[in-house]
Amino acid sequence: MCSVCGCAPGETKIEGHDHIHVDDQTHHYGHGPAHAHAPGLSQSRMVEIEQNILSKNDSYADKNRAFFGEKNIFALNLVSSPGSGKTTLLTRTLLDMKDEHDLFVIEGDQQTANDADRIRETNVPALQINTGKGCHLDAHMVGHGVESLGVSENAILFIENVGNLVCPAGFDLGEAHKVVILSVTEGEDKPLKYPDMFHAADIMILTKVDLLPYLDFDVDACIENARKINPNIQVFQLSSKSGEGMGNWCEWITTNKSHRE
């Protein structure tokens, strides 16, 4: 798993930033107490390495959180599997909110700046972080990203994480909330398959609800599955295409930002 091997950090690229890691590690999978496999490493050693990596990440996350608190920045970490409509939702959210708030976006992908380019078309500042073989953003990357992007006081910062429902669950970025996005074109059992993510998230957004008349997706079963994992998870149902439900989502952001002021 990434939290053990470190996801080949030497491939990380942050726009406008020349910070380079020199470690050269590879990605391994396996079983045992560490839930991973690496040639030459015992399970106990991998657990120790994982604890060290997460401890180091948590230290950077605490620094991010302190900075966000000092500057009154409301940071949301958006996570999902690929194809959920996360970038489309984010673009629609920015267009609906940019006249009332200062907005910034950090984009995470393994390669390309395609999503950041889509965000910039809304005239909202965005920074792309390419993680190479890495499958998630970590707090150190986000800290550099916030610095490079010049996030202003009293702003809302959206962090669009790399698309998968596994690794981002384990990495605190200093955000106020993790928001997990699930489309109705996926399975109702995703919360049961990827429980760590749905346990870590405060919010679940069901997207593409305009497609429900053409699908067999069971909304009630999906929400029930999510609440088996996290009884307190709050759920929004919306369509970025039709605009259905967008008002409730944007109102939640505004209200929760104001509660922190």
Stockholm file with secondary structure:
# STOCKHOLM 1.0

chainA/1-261         MCSVCGCAPGETKIEGHDHIHVDDQTHHYGHGPAHAHAPGLSQSRMVEIEQNILSKNDSYADKNRAFFGEKNIFALNLVSSPGSGKTTLLTRTLLDMKDEHDLFVIEGDQQTANDADRIRETNVPALQINTGKGCHLDAHMVGHGVESLGVSENAILFIENVGNLVCPAGFDLGEAHKVVILSVTEGEDKPLKYPDMFHAADIMILTKVDLLPYLDFDVDACIENARKINPNIQVFQLSSKSGEGMGNWCEWITTNKSHRE
#=GR chainA/1-261 SS CHHHHCCCGGGCEETTBCCCCCCCCCCCCCCSTTSCCCTTCCHHHHHHHHHHHHHHHHHHHHHHHHHHHHHTCEEEEEEECTTSSHHHHHHHHHHHHTTTSCEEEEEEESSCSHHHHHHHTTTCCEEEEECTTCCSCCHHHHHHHHHHHTCCTTCEEEEECCSCSSGGGGCCCSCSEEEEEEETTSCTTHHHHSHHHHHHCSEEEEECGGGGGGSCCCHHHHHHHHHHHCTTCEEEECCTTTCTTHHHHHHHHHHHHHHTC
#=GC SS_cons         CHHHHCCCGGGCEETTBCCCCCCCCCCCCCCSTTSCCCTTCCHHHHHHHHHHHHHHHHHHHHHHHHHHHHHTCEEEEEEECTTSSHHHHHHHHHHHHTTTSCEEEEEEESSCSHHHHHHHTTTCCEEEEECTTCCSCCHHHHHHHHHHHTCCTTCEEEEECCSCSSGGGGCCCSCSEEEEEEETTSCTTHHHHSHHHHHHCSEEEEECGGGGGGSCCCHHHHHHHHHHHCTTCEEEECCTTTCTTHHHHHHHHHHHHHHTC
//
